[in-house]
Amino acid sequence: MAVEKAFLEVEGGARIPCLFNPSQLQISRSNSWAGAAVPGRDVPRLRYTGAESGVLRVDLFFDTTNDGTSVAAHTGKIVALMDIDPGLPGSDESSHNVRPPYVTFHWGDLHSFKAVVADLDLTFTYFSGTGTPLRATVGLTLRQYEPSQAFGRQNPTSGTPKPHRVHRVQSGETLDRIAARYYGDSTRWRTLAAANAIADPLALRPGTLLTVPRIDS
């Protein structure tokens, strides 16, 4: 079974694929409650005053060391999600009524609410000898754009392939060395990273159990 990749669906239908699946997602919801304190009385009874927008936080990992192209070709598409788009429905530049697009995060059976990119942190972590960025991490905070159903079936591992075996990481081991051991090809480290939702392949912890998926010949 192939690994199902996560992607961002942009308002209008365009898709921005994730090169690697995230290692975790953080979803936050909050409700507002209020109660008036009265001198000489105990804790006041609270009354519900409304719901706050949901928040999804996720870190995405990008790596183009296999072909040497700039990773900015991928991260730039996500950065552009913070730019206003006059072509969106309801936009009117004459009245300054313009906005960035909303997005929806998808991963297998997991589908987020419609959201806007509230915060973005882009960090380039590896460069070629000529200064071309080859590896980056994008931290996204997505804030709910409108009322919607989301995360009906939260099973982000549903696309993980059936394991061939499990490997316990030893001190000093790297993904490329583990790939060379099981596949005879160190460049297969991306298969291991995708199957185990590893965002940073350089931060393996000794003792971690890795799924080593079967590769069909």
Backbone as CSV, one residue per row, in Angstrom:
resi,resn,N_x,N_y,N_z,CA_x,CA_y,CA_z,C_x,C_y,C_z
1,MET,0.848,-1.193,0.000,0.000,0.000,0.000,0.886,1.246,0.000
2,ALA,0.600,2.195,-0.880,1.414,3.393,-0.989,1.124,4.345,0.161
3,VAL,2.127,5.125,0.536,1.948,6.128,1.572,1.134,7.283,1.003
4,GLU,0.084,7.687,1.707,-0.756,8.788,1.248,-0.193,10.096,1.761
5,LYS,0.096,11.018,0.853,0.735,12.274,1.212,-0.295,13.335,1.589
6,ALA,0.073,14.144,2.565,-0.756,15.267,2.972,-0.619,16.388,1.944
7,PHE,-1.645,17.253,1.899,-1.570,18.399,0.997,-2.477,19.509,1.493
8,LEU,-2.202,20.705,1.019,-3.038,21.860,1.301,-3.873,22.155,0.066
9,GLU,-5.186,22.250,0.253,-6.077,22.628,-0.834,-6.384,24.112,-0.708
10,VAL,-6.050,24.858,-1.749,-6.230,26.308,-1.740,-7.600,26.660,-2.305
11,GLU,-8.201,27.722,-1.797,-9.477,28.212,-2.318,-9.401,28.309,-3.842
12,GLY,-10.319,27.652,-4.516,-10.289,27.597,-5.969,-9.919,26.229,-6.493
13,GLY,-9.343,25.369,-5.594,-9.083,23.989,-5.972,-7.635,23.594,-6.173
14,ALA,-6.702,24.548,-6.229,-5.293,24.204,-6.405,-4.786,23.433,-5.193
15,ARG,-3.807,22.547,-5.433,-3.236,21.751,-4.347,-1.749,22.039,-4.188
16,ILE,-1.307,22.100,-2.936,0.115,22.225,-2.621,0.509,20.961,-1.865
17,PRO,1.245,20.049,-2.505,1.583,18.781,-1.842,2.669,18.964,-0.785
18,CYS,2.623,18.141,0.240,3.682,18.091,1.242,4.686,17.021,0.814
19,LEU,5.962,17.375,0.747,6.966,16.388,0.338,7.065,15.264,1.356
20,PHE,6.851,15.604,2.628,6.874,14.619,3.707,5.667,14.848,4.605
21,ASN,5.088,13.767,5.095,3.969,13.902,6.015,4.453,14.438,7.356
22,PRO,3.643,15.236,8.024,4.062,15.800,9.318,4.146,14.724,10.393
23,SER,4.947,14.996,11.418,5.081,14.052,12.523,3.983,14.244,13.562
24,GLN,3.365,15.431,13.571,2.273,15.662,14.515,1.451,16.863,14.070
25,LEU,0.210,16.902,14.556,-0.687,18.030,14.338,-1.211,18.481,15.693
26,GLN,-1.368,19.771,15.857,-1.961,20.293,17.091,-3.223,21.055,16.741
27,ILE,-4.347,20.650,17.315,-5.638,21.275,17.056,-6.139,21.897,18.349
28,SER,-6.510,23.171,18.289,-6.982,23.881,19.482,-8.369,24.452,19.239
29,ARG,-9.242,24.292,20.225,-10.561,24.912,20.216,-10.769,25.575,21.573
30,SER,-11.493,26.674,21.576,-11.784,27.328,22.850,-13.148,27.998,22.796
31,ASN,-13.835,27.991,23.934,-15.108,28.675,24.106,-14.937,29.811,25.094
32,SER,-15.736,30.841,24.938,-15.694,31.987,25.854,-16.835,31.888,26.864
33,TRP,-16.477,32.068,28.129,-17.452,32.073,29.209,-17.208,33.322,30.053
34,ALA,-18.253,33.902,30.591,-18.127,35.115,31.392,-19.002,35.009,32.633
35,GLY,-18.522,35.635,33.690,-19.300,35.683,34.931,-18.911,36.919,35.721
36,ALA,-19.876,37.654,36.204,-19.616,38.895,36.926,-19.378,38.603,38.407
37,ALA,-18.231,39.047,38.898,-17.933,38.889,40.321,-18.767,39.874,41.137
38,VAL,-19.337,39.389,42.237,-20.173,40.220,43.117,-19.536,40.235,44.499
39,PRO,-19.289,41.440,45.069,-18.681,41.498,46.401,-19.488,40.724,47.437
40,GLY,-18.799,39.946,48.244,-19.451,39.206,49.311,-20.064,37.896,48.870
41,ARG,-19.930,37.535,47.581,-20.508,36.285,47.100,-19.413,35.349,46.611
42,ASP,-19.794,34.090,46.468,-18.840,33.058,46.052,-18.623,33.141,44.532
43,VAL,-18.027,32.091,44.004,-17.729,32.031,42.573,-19.007,32.234,41.762
44,PRO,-18.995,33.137,40.766,-20.212,33.405,39.994,-20.509,32.277,39.006
45,ARG,-21.779,32.164,38.659,-22.159,31.215,37.614,-21.744,31.788,36.258
46,LEU,-21.140,30.972,35.444,-20.679,31.426,34.137,-21.791,31.311,33.101
47,ARG,-21.740,32.185,32.116,-22.649,32.093,30.983,-21.821,32.022,29.699
48,TYR,-22.299,31.243,28.792,-21.601,31.019,27.538,-21.730,32.243,26.637
49,THR,-20.613,32.767,26.137,-20.650,33.986,25.329,-20.192,33.754,23.889
50,GLY,-19.914,32.500,23.526,-19.570,32.241,22.134,-18.321,31.391,21.985
51,ALA,-18.118,30.919,20.753,-16.968,30.072,20.444,-15.881,30.874,19.732
52,GLU,-14.642,30.502,19.975,-13.508,31.076,19.262,-13.204,30.215,18.037
53,SER,-12.495,30.789,17.078,-12.101,30.037,15.896,-11.131,28.925,16.269
54,GLY,-11.282,27.770,15.607,-10.347,26.683,15.822,-8.977,27.016,15.243
55,VAL,-7.951,26.357,15.769,-6.577,26.592,15.321,-5.900,25.253,15.062
56,LEU,-5.226,25.163,13.925,-4.436,23.983,13.576,-2.993,24.415,13.428
57,ARG,-2.098,23.747,14.135,-0.664,24.029,14.021,0.045,22.787,13.486
58,VAL,0.903,23.008,12.497,1.606,21.890,11.881,2.958,22.377,11.360
59,ASP,3.968,21.518,11.468,5.284,21.790,10.898,5.478,20.892,9.684
60,LEU,5.841,21.493,8.549,6.051,20.763,7.307,7.532,20.778,6.948
61,PHE,8.029,19.637,6.481,9.438,19.476,6.154,9.598,19.331,4.645
62,PHE,10.587,20.051,4.082,10.847,20.009,2.648,12.330,19.736,2.412
63,ASP,12.617,18.863,1.440,14.000,18.487,1.147,14.136,18.204,-0.345
64,THR,15.098,18.866,-0.990,15.333,18.658,-2.424,16.786,18.285,-2.695
65,THR,17.429,17.670,-1.706,18.835,17.295,-1.899,19.000,16.222,-2.961
66,ASN,17.924,15.502,-3.281,18.039,14.438,-4.279,18.283,14.974,-5.681
67,ASP,17.729,16.155,-5.992,17.927,16.689,-7.340,18.662,18.025,-7.364
68,GLY,18.947,18.591,-6.193,19.731,19.816,-6.135,18.979,21.085,-6.501
69,THR,17.662,20.983,-6.743,16.890,22.185,-7.048,16.566,22.948,-5.767
70,SER,16.246,24.209,-5.908,15.963,25.037,-4.738,14.673,24.595,-4.064
71,VAL,14.739,24.396,-2.748,13.544,24.015,-1.996,12.547,25.167,-1.943
72,ALA,13.009,26.381,-2.270,12.129,27.540,-2.255,11.015,27.425,-3.290
73,ALA,11.206,26.575,-4.309,10.142,26.364,-5.287,8.909,25.760,-4.632
74,HIS,9.108,25.011,-3.540,8.003,24.398,-2.808,7.510,25.316,-1.685
75,THR,8.444,25.850,-0.901,8.047,26.686,0.233,7.434,28.001,-0.221
76,GLY,7.841,28.486,-1.405,7.295,29.749,-1.898,5.799,29.693,-2.125
77,LYS,5.295,28.511,-2.500,3.855,28.355,-2.721,3.088,28.522,-1.418
78,ILE,3.694,28.089,-0.307,3.024,28.223,0.987,3.119,29.657,1.489
79,VAL,4.281,30.284,1.316,4.435,31.687,1.722,3.426,32.565,0.987
80,ALA,3.157,32.238,-0.283,2.227,33.033,-1.087,0.801,32.976,-0.558
81,LEU,0.492,32.001,0.301,-0.851,31.902,0.855,-1.181,33.056,1.795
82,MET,-0.170,33.846,2.176,-0.410,34.999,3.036,-0.625,36.266,2.230
83,ASP,-0.477,36.179,0.905,-0.655,37.353,0.050,-2.120,37.520,-0.333
84,ILE,-2.566,38.769,-0.463,-3.938,39.012,-0.887,-4.107,38.601,-2.345
85,ASP,-5.323,38.165,-2.682,-5.635,37.723,-4.033,-6.890,38.468,-4.514
86,PRO,-6.713,39.486,-5.358,-7.866,40.265,-5.826,-8.848,39.454,-6.663
87,GLY,-8.456,38.256,-7.109,-9.326,37.445,-7.930,-10.307,36.589,-7.153
88,LEU,-10.258,36.624,-5.828,-11.155,35.807,-5.016,-12.569,36.376,-5.027
89,PRO,-13.583,35.526,-4.844,-14.974,35.991,-4.834,-15.196,37.074,-3.778
90,GLY,-15.915,38.114,-4.171,-16.231,39.192,-3.238,-15.172,40.259,-3.127
91,SER,-14.045,40.104,-3.834,-12.971,41.087,-3.736,-13.337,42.364,-4.485
92,ASP,-12.923,43.486,-3.931,-13.158,44.786,-4.559,-11.981,45.689,-4.191
93,GLU,-11.026,45.808,-5.116,-9.818,46.582,-4.824,-10.135,48.058,-4.600
94,SER,-11.183,48.577,-5.242,-11.499,50.000,-5.099,-11.889,50.356,-3.666
95,SER,-12.471,49.383,-2.958,-12.858,49.619,-1.566,-11.911,48.919,-0.595
96,HIS,-10.805,48.449,-1.139,-9.792,47.748,-0.339,-10.349,46.497,0.343
97,ASN,-11.354,45.911,-0.264,-11.948,44.681,0.271,-11.298,43.480,-0.422
98,VAL,-10.091,43.177,-0.026,-9.349,42.047,-0.584,-8.741,41.257,0.563
99,ARG,-8.434,40.000,0.306,-7.935,39.114,1.363,-7.103,37.991,0.750
100,PRO,-6.323,37.288,1.576,-5.660,36.067,1.123,-6.686,34.931,1.008
101,PRO,-6.345,33.837,0.329,-7.289,32.728,0.181,-7.377,31.892,1.455
102,TYR,-8.474,31.149,1.584,-8.545,30.162,2.655,-7.958,28.852,2.144
103,VAL,-7.557,27.988,3.061,-6.973,26.697,2.706,-7.592,25.606,3.575
104,THR,-7.471,24.379,3.116,-7.915,23.217,3.888,-6.794,22.195,3.878
105,PHE,-6.463,21.676,5.045,-5.405,20.674,5.159,-6.023,19.278,5.056
106,HIS,-5.467,18.448,4.182,-5.969,17.088,3.986,-4.827,16.085,4.207
107,TRP,-5.177,14.979,4.852,-4.225,13.869,4.998,-5.042,12.587,5.169
108,GLY,-5.200,11.841,4.092,-5.993,10.627,4.161,-7.427,10.947,4.519
109,ASP,-7.931,10.365,5.616,-9.296,10.600,6.068,-9.432,11.851,6.929
110,LEU,-8.332,12.551,7.159,-8.355,13.740,8.006,-8.478,14.977,7.123
111,HIS,-9.503,15.792,7.399,-9.750,17.008,6.627,-10.022,18.141,7.610
112,SER,-9.249,19.195,7.526,-9.405,20.290,8.476,-10.576,21.186,8.099
113,PHE,-10.874,22.131,8.980,-11.815,23.188,8.655,-11.177,24.121,7.619
114,LYS,-12.026,24.898,6.931,-11.488,25.949,6.073,-10.776,26.953,6.973
115,ALA,-9.562,27.341,6.570,-8.753,28.178,7.455,-7.913,29.156,6.652
116,VAL,-7.452,30.192,7.322,-6.494,31.127,6.737,-5.166,30.942,7.445
117,VAL,-4.080,31.266,6.755,-2.759,31.165,7.364,-2.562,32.379,8.262
118,ALA,-2.636,32.165,9.570,-2.514,33.258,10.529,-1.056,33.588,10.814
119,ASP,-0.223,32.556,10.901,1.208,32.746,11.174,2.000,31.734,10.372
120,LEU,3.191,32.148,9.943,4.070,31.272,9.174,5.515,31.537,9.565
121,ASP,6.243,30.469,9.844,7.672,30.571,10.139,8.423,29.656,9.177
122,LEU,9.261,30.237,8.329,10.038,29.479,7.352,11.505,29.508,7.754
123,THR,12.097,28.311,7.895,13.508,28.214,8.260,14.225,27.332,7.249
124,PHE,15.225,27.896,6.558,16.074,27.102,5.680,17.191,26.504,6.523
125,THR,17.364,25.195,6.440,18.292,24.510,7.346,19.491,23.869,6.656
126,TYR,19.499,23.851,5.328,20.626,23.220,4.624,20.763,23.855,3.249
127,PHE,22.024,24.106,2.824,22.292,24.786,1.571,23.359,24.046,0.774
128,SER,23.320,24.227,-0.540,24.379,23.685,-1.390,25.609,24.580,-1.288
129,GLY,26.699,24.150,-1.916,27.917,24.948,-1.885,27.768,26.292,-2.562
130,THR,26.766,26.429,-3.431,26.540,27.698,-4.126,25.492,28.563,-3.431
131,GLY,25.014,28.096,-2.275,24.043,28.878,-1.520,22.593,28.577,-1.837
132,THR,22.328,27.549,-2.648,20.944,27.187,-2.950,20.315,26.480,-1.757
133,PRO,19.172,26.948,-1.259,18.521,26.258,-0.128,17.962,24.908,-0.567
134,LEU,18.320,23.850,0.179,17.917,22.494,-0.181,17.017,21.832,0.852
135,ARG,16.913,22.417,2.015,16.111,21.804,3.076,15.486,22.924,3.905
136,ALA,14.214,22.744,4.275,13.522,23.797,5.015,12.401,23.210,5.852
137,THR,12.036,23.944,6.890,10.890,23.618,7.727,9.945,24.817,7.733
138,VAL,8.661,24.544,7.549,7.646,25.602,7.564,6.688,25.333,8.721
139,GLY,6.656,26.242,9.670,5.706,26.157,10.773,4.460,26.956,10.433
140,LEU,3.307,26.283,10.388,2.061,26.933,10.000,1.076,26.985,11.162
141,THR,0.426,28.113,11.308,-0.722,28.239,12.205,-1.920,28.601,11.343
142,LEU,-2.876,27.686,11.252,-4.078,27.890,10.453,-5.253,28.202,11.381
143,ARG,-5.924,29.316,11.119,-7.059,29.728,11.952,-8.354,29.543,11.166
144,GLN,-9.345,28.956,11.824,-10.614,28.638,11.175,-11.247,29.873,10.554
145,TYR,-11.667,29.714,9.291,-12.185,30.832,8.509,-13.696,30.992,8.652
146,GLU,-14.419,29.886,8.758,-15.869,29.921,8.864,-16.353,28.657,9.562
147,PRO,-17.597,28.639,10.051,-18.117,27.420,10.689,-18.085,26.255,9.707
148,SER,-17.601,25.116,10.157,-17.531,23.948,9.274,-17.281,22.711,10.105
149,GLN,-17.631,21.563,9.523,-17.309,20.288,10.130,-15.879,19.924,9.757
150,ALA,-15.139,19.394,10.690,-13.749,19.038,10.404,-13.314,17.878,11.280
151,PHE,-12.339,17.157,10.792,-11.726,16.064,11.535,-12.756,15.039,11.974
152,GLY,-13.644,14.684,11.050,-14.675,13.696,11.363,-14.066,12.343,11.699
153,ARG,-13.098,11.921,10.889,-12.412,10.657,11.165,-10.928,10.950,11.229
154,GLN,-10.396,10.997,12.432,-9.005,11.353,12.609,-8.169,10.088,12.658
155,ASN,-7.631,9.745,11.513,-6.801,8.557,11.419,-5.644,8.818,10.472
156,PRO,-4.691,9.700,10.878,-3.638,10.103,9.971,-2.694,8.991,9.587
157,THR,-2.718,7.856,10.266,-1.810,6.771,9.920,-2.458,5.758,9.003
158,SER,-3.686,6.070,8.501,-4.394,5.094,7.689,-3.665,4.784,6.398
159,GLY,-2.787,5.706,5.950,-2.079,5.459,4.713,-0.725,4.817,4.904
160,THR,-0.356,4.489,6.133,0.953,3.895,6.376,0.998,2.466,5.864
161,PRO,2.041,2.091,5.118,2.111,0.748,4.570,2.310,-0.292,5.656
162,LYS,1.924,-1.532,5.385,2.157,-2.601,6.328,3.659,-2.819,6.477
163,PRO,4.149,-2.886,7.691,5.588,-2.972,7.861,6.147,-4.319,7.439
164,HIS,7.352,-4.261,6.864,8.091,-5.477,6.570,8.828,-5.933,7.821
165,ARG,9.373,-4.950,8.528,10.056,-5.210,9.788,10.163,-3.901,10.551
166,VAL,10.646,-4.005,11.777,10.818,-2.826,12.625,12.280,-2.732,13.019
167,HIS,12.812,-1.527,12.965,14.213,-1.294,13.304,14.302,-0.353,14.493
168,ARG,15.132,-0.714,15.480,15.374,0.164,16.622,16.642,0.971,16.348
169,VAL,16.524,2.290,16.371,17.632,3.172,16.041,18.727,3.059,17.098
170,GLN,19.957,2.871,16.619,21.117,2.814,17.493,21.825,4.165,17.505
171,SER,22.625,4.406,18.520,23.343,5.669,18.635,24.243,5.886,17.416
172,GLY,24.129,7.055,16.822,24.969,7.401,15.677,24.383,7.017,14.329
173,GLU,23.269,6.286,14.317,22.677,5.875,13.051,21.934,7.035,12.386
174,THR,21.909,7.008,11.063,21.171,7.985,10.275,20.223,7.248,9.342
175,LEU,19.244,7.962,8.810,18.267,7.325,7.926,18.914,6.740,6.683
176,ASP,19.910,7.437,6.124,20.517,6.911,4.907,21.287,5.621,5.175
177,ARG,21.902,5.508,6.339,22.601,4.270,6.688,21.624,3.119,6.915
178,ILE,20.477,3.437,7.547,19.465,2.409,7.777,18.875,1.959,6.447
179,ALA,18.646,2.922,5.536,18.129,2.578,4.211,19.119,1.690,3.457
180,ALA,20.395,1.994,3.571,21.409,1.174,2.900,21.417,-0.245,3.457
181,ARG,21.170,-0.376,4.751,21.173,-1.707,5.379,20.015,-2.565,4.880
182,TYR,18.808,-1.973,4.799,17.634,-2.780,4.464,17.334,-2.830,2.960
183,TYR,17.682,-1.750,2.260,17.347,-1.690,0.832,18.567,-1.780,-0.083
184,GLY,19.760,-1.679,0.517,20.957,-1.661,-0.305,21.081,-0.370,-1.092
185,ASP,20.398,0.669,-0.672,20.388,1.936,-1.394,20.144,3.053,-0.382
186,SER,21.179,3.853,-0.109,21.065,4.899,0.907,20.084,5.991,0.515
187,THR,19.824,6.158,-0.798,18.892,7.209,-1.223,17.443,6.867,-0.902
188,ARG,17.207,5.641,-0.424,15.848,5.246,-0.036,15.456,5.787,1.338
189,TRP,16.296,6.672,1.915,15.990,7.197,3.250,14.662,7.947,3.261
190,ARG,14.267,8.496,2.099,12.993,9.223,2.043,11.812,8.286,2.254
191,THR,11.960,7.024,1.827,10.899,6.044,2.064,10.691,5.847,3.559
192,LEU,11.795,5.760,4.297,11.712,5.600,5.751,11.137,6.857,6.403
193,ALA,11.567,8.026,5.919,11.079,9.276,6.500,9.582,9.418,6.303
194,ALA,9.106,9.092,5.097,7.677,9.218,4.815,6.858,8.220,5.613
195,ALA,7.339,6.976,5.716,6.588,5.934,6.411,6.490,6.196,7.905
196,ASN,7.471,6.937,8.464,7.491,7.179,9.903,7.189,8.629,10.267
197,ALA,6.763,9.421,9.256,6.396,10.824,9.480,7.503,11.576,10.192
198,ILE,8.733,11.410,9.693,9.893,12.063,10.284,10.094,13.411,9.606
199,ALA,9.953,14.498,10.366,10.099,15.833,9.791,11.570,16.213,9.623
200,ASP,12.415,15.799,10.567,13.837,16.143,10.504,14.653,14.855,10.526
201,PRO,15.151,14.416,9.372,15.898,13.146,9.316,17.223,13.187,10.054
202,LEU,17.682,14.379,10.440,18.949,14.503,11.156,18.762,14.445,12.675
203,ALA,17.529,14.305,13.119,17.261,14.339,14.563,16.713,13.003,15.055
204,LEU,17.285,11.897,14.575,16.856,10.572,15.048,17.307,10.362,16.491
205,ARG,16.410,9.814,17.288,16.755,9.538,18.679,17.056,8.056,18.855
206,PRO,18.164,7.722,19.494,18.463,6.310,19.764,17.320,5.660,20.529
207,GLY,16.968,4.448,20.125,15.883,3.722,20.763,14.558,3.854,20.051
208,THR,14.452,4.815,19.111,13.221,4.980,18.347,12.966,3.757,17.473
209,LEU,11.710,3.301,17.431,11.343,2.183,16.566,10.853,2.722,15.226
210,LEU,11.479,2.265,14.157,11.122,2.690,12.811,10.439,1.572,12.055
211,THR,9.351,1.902,11.374,8.738,0.977,10.431,9.566,0.949,9.154
212,VAL,9.931,-0.232,8.707,10.668,-0.385,7.445,9.714,-1.030,6.443
213,PRO,9.083,-0.223,5.585,8.061,-0.763,4.691,8.639,-1.643,3.598
214,ARG,7.812,-2.541,3.127,8.205,-3.388,2.008,8.144,-2.565,0.724
215,ILE,9.125,-2.720,-0.121,9.152,-2.054,-1.407,8.932,-3.075,-2.488
216,ASP,7.857,-2.889,-3.246,7.568,-3.830,-4.325,8.597,-3.695,-5.431
217,SER,9.096,-4.801,-5.881,10.097,-4.782,-6.955,9.424,-4.663,-8.301
